[in-house]
Amino acid sequence: MLEEKNGKVMQSSKIFPTPFFLAAAFIMIIFGASWGTMFLWQLRGVENFTSLNLFAINAHGQAQIYGWVGLMIMGIFSSFLPKYFGKDPIDSYWQYLMIGFMLLGVTMNLVSSIGLPSLFYANLGNGAIVISVLIFLANVTPLLFATKSPAHLFLYTAFFSFVLSALYSFWHHGKTFLAVGEKALLAQVATYQAPLRDLQVHGTALFAVFAFLLCIHRNAKSRRLNLSWVLLTCALVGEISLFLAYRVSQNHVIAAFLPLAWILLFVGTLLFVLELKPVGMFFRTALAWLILSELMLMILPLYGYFSHIPFSHAYYGAIRHAATVGFASLSLIGITVHLYYPMGVSQFSGWFFLLNIGCFFRVVLQILTDWHPIGFSYIAMSGMIEMVGVGLWCVEVFKGFALKARRVVS
Ligand code: HEM
């Protein structure tokens, strides 16, 4: 069992899954920060977010959601949960299979999107991602059934959303390859992509991070946390079903109810945060980004009204970046720091600052592009700052690995 002291899991440095981390960090640096920065650079000339290659953007998104966030979640939970519940660790054979299938999936998605555009490679890639997630689920579900904890509801929702999103993604990306003509492609993306992102970011990442926070606050048990789960789950189901119903029926009255789901999301998050009072700079900052992204979502209709842009790609992309980089990525990095703290990884390093500054500039400049083209001139800088931040973080944690290896040898 893990030892808990001042809300920190002190022995957890021993359980961090190195191969998962290495694969995820590689994907984040190359296909997340570097490739993402290249997209931003391309915008300087054309000054239009819709000019970017849709298949390439989706390949970047898939690589980040499954190859970075997904691998980190699988790595953290497949080694953390058994220890936490005092059960046998998941066989490393299964862990390598999860990583192998995920890497195959991400690679095939990249090949299908930029090298050899083909439905066959897209299905192979998304199929491999589904298999990887199913292997993870097959290993953690029996563990959840055999144990009890205040985090269980959050864990179930996170893992259910994870597998559902992988299956949905398989179907949706296949459809984008089958779409004949630009109109059909845009119709598929405009209707089915936002619910997929909801499942990935709010359904999987948010619930997984909240579950982890509940696990490390062992005494967290209260009605308000259960209420927060109810609100967040209703918000997730609401935002997905309302959006799909609106797009399929083209009935704008249904869309008018979407802010209700976003308000539930915001209230559920606030309830969770106020009740749990998470400790640590990383978690607090990451949660602040989440709350900001939810506030921005709530005022989306107002933004449309004042900007006279019915649907702003820039604004929606800024919300997503605050949620995926500001919240999800910082939380996952926070978990690694939390797990590595006893090994000497410093909490307040420059990379933490750079990641936040980069994310801040990205959100601000991306929104600015709706109002003034100067936003496009500097937005690539934000990606570069994030890239350096992620790189420095990796170096620091690698030092942690080296330190650990040296300790084991001596
Ligand atoms: C770290 C540096 C990153 C940079 C510079 C970057 C850059 C970009 C750019 C320029 C776009 C297209 C424009 C837009 O829609 O805003 C994009 C889209 C996207 N990014 Fe990133 N990104 C980064 C990290 C991440 C991470 C960590 C995730 C997920 C965890 C992520 C997920 C996505 C997704 C899902 C899309 C596609 C959105 C859609 O059209 O549905 N990105 N990114």
Boltz pocket constraint, residues with backbone or C-beta under 6 A from the ligand:
constraints:
  - pocket:
      binder: B
      contacts: [[A, 28], [A, 32], [A, 33], [A, 34], [A, 35], [A, 36], [A, 37], [A, 39], [A, 40], [A, 49], [A, 52], [A, 57], [A, 58], [A, 60], [A, 61], [A, 62], [A, 64], [A, 65], [A, 68], [A, 69], [A, 193], [A, 197], [A, 313], [A, 314], [A, 317], [A, 318], [A, 320], [A, 324], [A, 325], [A, 328], [A, 329], [A, 382], [A, 383], [A, 386], [A, 387]]
      max_distance: 6.0
